Amino acid sequence: MTDCRDRAGGSVKLGGVNPIRTRDRGWLRALGGVTGPAGRLVCFPHSGGSAATYRAWSPAMPGDMELLAAQYPGHADRIAEAPAGSIAEIGAHVARELSRLDPARCVLFGHSLGALVAYETARAMRDLGTPPRALFLSGAPAPLAAGGGTTHRADDEELWQALRDLGGIAPEIADDPELRELLLPVLRSDITLHETYRPPAGAEPLDCRIRCYHNTGDPLVDAARAGAWDAVAAGRFDVRALPGGHFRFLSHPAELIDDITAVLAESEVLR
């Protein structure tokens, strides 16, 4: 169980699979419409999550900011697709899709597995000449400390029980054999991505504004592990501690959105 707790990050709370307006079933889902946005917040789900994880963020968003969320292959309305082969692959696809949208100042947010996907997306966006203005990371160790673990190789029973023990699967899901059969492949593929991740050798630090969050009740990422993200930052970097556990961001969306918008205003990154 140690590998699951330390490496999979406990990030197995399942996002909803409600229908969301799609962009041609590509990599991004729009959560509410904004005409001519001043900025664009792109969010990346944790393991087992979907774009619908961030549906609750929409009411708390500033009126001039568009909210998008990534939809990984094999999840929700893409459940028939083969899962991605790597975190970097997801980042490259999302970056290309963002480059085809109407211009808007873009910032990224990711939690747990999603933090690594957001980081790889930021790198890919920079390579395309359209770097994000800011990067917000939550509930994840820095790239050099990520990866490792063997949970993804456990048999189905052991894997499911490990995830139940983490408290990331609701009881009504955990006890439903049909849902278990449906969700185990998704969870296994996500944990495989997380545990087999290796940061690119010699990667250049990012110039954008970076803030990392850690929850004081999260046993998986303490202040030191959150602070290690400074290794990927060439510009301003800081860490903010928040109360609660690993999945507090799901139940307190306004808390993070208010902080993100305050950082953006203070840094003037959307001007």
Secondary structure per residue as TSV (DSSP state, phi and psi in degrees):
chain	resnum	aa	ss	phi	psi
A	1	M	-	360.0	-21.7
A	2	T	H	-58.4	-43.8
A	3	D	H	-59.3	-40.5
A	4	C	H	-66.8	-43.0
A	5	R	H	-70.5	-43.2
A	6	D	H	-82.0	-30.3
A	7	R	H	-109.5	-40.6
A	8	A	S	-77.2	-8.7
A	9	G	T	69.4	13.8
A	10	G	T	64.3	11.4
A	11	S	-	-89.4	65.3
A	12	V	-	-124.4	12.2
A	13	K	-	-68.3	130.3
A	14	L	-	-85.8	130.0
A	15	G	-	-78.0	162.5
A	16	G	-	-70.9	166.4
A	17	V	-	-121.9	30.9
A	18	N	-	-66.2	150.5
A	19	P	-	-61.6	139.4
A	20	I	-	-133.3	143.7
A	21	R	-	-58.2	127.7
A	22	T	B	-107.7	164.4
A	23	R	S	-108.3	79.5
A	24	D	T	56.7	35.4
A	25	R	T	55.4	32.0
A	26	G	S	-84.1	-144.2
A	27	W	S	-94.6	-8.5
A	28	L	E	-124.4	146.7
A	29	R	E	-124.5	132.7
A	30	A	E	-88.7	125.1
A	31	L	S	-106.9	80.6
A	32	G	S	97.4	145.4
A	33	G	-	-100.7	137.5
A	34	V	-	-132.6	126.8
A	35	T	S	-89.0	126.8
A	36	G	S	56.8	54.1
A	37	P	-	-64.5	146.4
A	38	A	S	-76.5	-27.5
A	39	G	E	-149.4	168.9
A	40	R	E	-138.8	120.4
A	41	L	E	-100.4	120.1
A	42	V	E	-109.8	123.6
A	43	C	E	-111.9	148.5
A	44	F	E	-125.6	123.6
A	45	P	-	-70.7	159.2
A	46	H	-	-78.4	177.5
A	47	S	T	-59.9	130.5
A	48	G	T	83.6	-8.9
A	49	G	-	-87.1	172.0
A	50	S	-	-137.2	178.7
A	51	A	G	-57.4	-31.9
A	52	A	G	-63.7	-16.6
A	53	T	G	-52.3	-34.7
A	54	Y	G	-98.1	9.8
A	55	R	G	-57.8	-40.0
A	56	A	G	-67.1	-13.1
A	57	W	G	-76.4	-24.9
A	58	S	G	-56.6	-46.9
A	59	P	G	-63.1	-23.8
A	60	A	G	-92.1	-2.2
A	61	M	S	-75.1	145.7
A	62	P	-	-59.2	148.0
A	63	G	T	-66.3	-18.1
A	64	D	T	-103.8	15.7
A	65	M	E	-123.8	126.8
A	66	E	E	-82.9	140.8
A	67	L	E	-111.3	120.6
A	68	L	E	-121.8	154.8
A	69	A	E	-137.6	144.2
A	70	A	E	-76.0	143.3
A	71	Q	-	-117.6	110.3
A	72	Y	-	-74.8	146.5
A	73	P	T	-62.1	143.5
A	74	G	T	90.3	-2.3
A	75	H	S	-115.6	142.9
A	76	A	G	47.9	-119.9
A	77	D	G	-74.6	1.1
A	78	R	G	-114.7	23.1
A	79	I	T	-64.6	-23.8
A	80	A	T	-79.6	-8.7
A	81	E	S	-88.0	153.1
A	82	A	-	-67.9	143.8
A	83	P	-	-66.7	160.5
A	84	A	-	-66.0	152.5
A	85	G	S	-84.4	-19.8
A	86	S	-	-162.1	162.2
A	87	I	H	-65.4	-39.4
A	88	A	H	-61.8	-34.7
A	89	E	H	-62.5	-44.5
A	90	I	H	-60.7	-47.0
A	91	G	H	-57.9	-41.2
A	92	A	H	-65.2	-42.4
A	93	H	H	-66.3	-44.2
A	94	V	H	-64.1	-41.4
A	95	A	H	-60.9	-42.0
A	96	R	H	-65.7	-40.2
A	97	E	H	-66.4	-39.1
A	98	L	H	-62.9	-36.0
A	99	S	H	-66.4	-18.5
A	100	R	T	-92.6	-6.1
A	101	L	S	-82.4	165.4
A	102	D	-	-56.6	142.0
A	103	P	-	-57.7	135.2
A	104	A	-	-161.0	146.5
A	105	R	E	-68.5	125.6
A	106	C	E	-111.6	134.4
A	107	V	E	-127.8	152.2
A	108	L	E	-120.3	144.6
A	109	F	E	-134.7	135.8
A	110	G	E	-143.8	144.5
A	111	H	E	-117.3	131.4
A	112	S	T	56.8	-119.0
A	113	L	H	-52.1	-39.9
A	114	G	H	-61.4	-27.2
A	115	A	H	-65.7	-41.3
A	116	L	H	-67.4	-37.9
A	117	V	H	-65.5	-40.8
A	118	A	H	-61.9	-41.5
A	119	Y	H	-61.8	-46.7
A	120	E	H	-66.9	-33.4
A	121	T	H	-65.2	-41.8
A	122	A	H	-60.8	-40.7
A	123	R	H	-64.4	-43.6
A	124	A	H	-66.7	-38.2
A	125	M	H	-62.8	-41.6
A	126	R	H	-60.7	-42.4
A	127	D	H	-63.7	-28.0
A	128	L	T	-84.7	-3.2
A	129	G	T	85.6	12.0
A	130	T	-	-129.9	63.7
A	131	P	-	-65.1	152.1
A	132	P	-	-68.7	157.2
A	133	R	S	-79.3	-28.2
A	134	A	E	-157.1	157.5
A	135	L	E	-134.3	124.7
A	136	F	E	-117.2	127.5
A	137	L	E	-126.9	138.3
A	138	S	E	-140.4	138.3
A	139	G	S	61.5	35.9
A	140	A	-	-148.0	141.3
A	141	P	-	-70.4	160.0
A	142	A	-	-64.4	159.7
A	143	P	G	-51.8	-40.7
A	144	L	G	-67.0	-22.1
A	145	A	G	-100.4	-2.9
A	146	A	-	-84.6	171.0
A	147	G	-	83.0	174.6
A	148	G	-	89.4	166.6
A	149	G	-	103.6	157.3
A	150	T	S	-125.9	10.3
A	151	T	G	-57.9	-34.5
A	152	H	G	-66.0	-14.3
A	153	R	G	-97.6	0.9
A	154	A	S	-69.1	156.2
A	155	D	-	-71.4	169.1
A	156	D	H	-58.1	-44.6
A	157	E	H	-63.5	-45.6
A	158	E	H	-66.0	-41.4
A	159	L	H	-63.6	-47.6
A	160	W	H	-61.8	-42.3
A	161	Q	H	-66.2	-38.5
A	162	A	H	-60.8	-41.1
A	163	L	H	-70.8	-36.0
A	164	R	H	-63.2	-41.6
A	165	D	H	-62.2	-28.4
A	166	L	T	-73.0	-16.2
A	167	G	T	79.4	15.3
A	168	G	-	-94.8	0.4
A	169	I	S	-121.4	125.0
A	170	A	-	-61.9	143.9
A	171	P	H	-55.2	-37.7
A	172	E	H	-67.2	-24.0
A	173	I	H	-84.5	-43.5
A	174	A	H	-60.0	-31.8
A	175	D	T	-96.8	7.2
A	176	D	-	-102.9	109.3
A	177	P	H	-63.9	-33.1
A	178	E	H	-69.0	-42.2
A	179	L	H	-66.4	-38.3
A	180	R	H	-59.1	-45.7
A	181	E	H	-62.6	-36.0
A	182	L	H	-72.4	-39.5
A	183	L	H	-91.7	-24.5
A	184	L	H	-55.9	-45.4
A	185	P	H	-61.1	-36.7
A	186	V	H	-64.9	-48.0
A	187	L	H	-63.4	-42.8
A	188	R	H	-62.5	-42.2
A	189	S	H	-66.3	-38.3
A	190	D	H	-65.9	-44.6
A	191	I	H	-65.5	-34.5
A	192	T	H	-62.0	-45.8
A	193	L	H	-56.3	-44.5
A	194	H	H	-66.9	-47.0
A	195	E	H	-77.2	-20.2
A	196	T	T	-101.6	4.1
A	197	Y	-	-67.0	135.5
A	198	R	-	-132.8	129.4
A	199	P	-	-68.0	150.0
A	200	P	-	-64.3	135.7
A	201	A	T	-66.8	133.8
A	202	G	T	67.9	24.1
A	203	A	-	-64.3	134.7
A	204	E	-	-72.6	138.1
A	205	P	-	-60.4	157.7
A	206	L	B	-89.9	139.8
A	207	D	-	-83.1	-15.9
A	208	C	S	-72.8	163.4
A	209	R	E	-63.9	133.0
A	210	I	E	-130.1	129.7
A	211	R	E	-125.9	136.8
A	212	C	E	-115.4	135.9
A	213	Y	E	-108.0	142.4
A	214	H	E	-139.4	143.7
A	215	N	E	-94.5	133.6
A	216	T	T	-65.5	-21.6
A	217	G	T	-98.2	10.6
A	218	D	-	-89.5	112.4
A	219	P	S	-74.4	-4.9
A	220	L	S	-95.4	-28.9
A	221	V	-	-138.4	108.5
A	222	D	-	-93.4	-176.8
A	223	A	H	-61.6	-37.9
A	224	A	H	-66.9	-42.3
A	225	R	H	-68.8	-36.0
A	226	A	H	-66.9	-41.2
A	227	G	H	-65.6	-21.1
A	228	A	G	-67.2	-12.7
A	229	W	G	-63.9	-14.9
A	230	D	G	-61.7	-17.5
A	231	A	G	-66.8	-20.5
A	232	V	G	-99.3	3.5
A	233	A	B	-107.2	125.0
A	234	A	S	-97.8	-20.7
A	235	G	S	-103.5	-153.5
A	236	R	-	-70.4	135.1
A	237	F	E	-138.4	140.4
A	238	D	E	-153.4	169.6
A	239	V	E	-122.8	137.8
A	240	R	E	-122.6	129.5
A	241	A	E	-88.4	137.9
A	242	L	E	-126.5	154.3
A	243	P	S	-72.0	168.4
A	244	G	S	94.6	-176.9
A	245	G	-	-99.7	-165.0
A	246	H	T	-60.6	-34.4
A	247	F	T	-106.8	21.6
A	248	R	H	-59.4	-32.5
A	249	F	H	-59.6	-24.6
A	250	L	H	-70.5	-34.9
A	251	S	H	-99.6	-7.6
A	252	H	-	-131.6	60.1
A	253	P	H	-63.1	-37.3
A	254	A	H	-62.6	-32.3
A	255	E	H	-58.2	-47.2
A	256	L	H	-74.5	-41.9
A	257	I	H	-62.0	-42.1
A	258	D	H	-61.5	-40.4
A	259	D	H	-69.6	-42.0
A	260	I	H	-60.6	-46.3
A	261	T	H	-67.2	-33.0
A	262	A	H	-65.9	-42.2
A	263	V	H	-62.9	-42.7
A	264	L	H	-63.8	-40.6
A	265	A	H	-67.9	-44.0
A	266	E	H	-62.8	-41.2
A	267	S	H	-84.3	-11.1
A	268	E	T	56.1	33.5
A	269	V	T	-77.3	-14.5
A	270	L	T	-98.7	8.9
A	271	R	-	-97.4	360.0
